[in-house]
Amino acid sequence: MIKVSFKKEALKTIDKLKQAPPPKEIGGVLLGYVYDWGIEVETLTMPSKSDISEPMGFTRKAFETQEKINLAWKESNGTKIYLGEWHTHPEDIPTPSQVDKDMMLSAVNETEMETESLLLLIVGWEKDWLGIQEKLKEINSVQLRCDE
């Protein structure tokens, strides 16, 4: 079982998203570290100007976000990496749509990256959903562990 931990700053970002839910879905990427014990999420990037937000969908445009990923990697000497995606759902308790599942399966199998799995965080108004997508497998929900 893979353990996932969120740093305090990442949790603060998630809390801010819950305080004033936008009328349209928004999203970004998860950045952090992979250790022997599991995955640590340090940062959630905010949407870029070119991203497309709709009431029931979010499309992230790669260019601006890739610059953020590259900068994090460079500034950390290659230790802070892309860990996956996050977006909001306009519901109290979110669940991944088939579009979400297909996107994650495609991403993990087609993206060149430093890890064998990707995270998907869906932020709801009351609760969040966290899943892990491994190569050639169904996406599985995982339990959120919050470290101070």
Secondary structure by P-SEA (a helix, b strand, c coil): cbbbbbcaaaaaaaaaaaaccccccccbbbbbbccccbbbbcccccccccccccccbbbbbcaaaaaaaaaaaaaaccccccccccccccccbbbbcaaaaaaaaaaaacccccccbbbbbbbcccbbbbbbbcccccbbbbbbbbcc
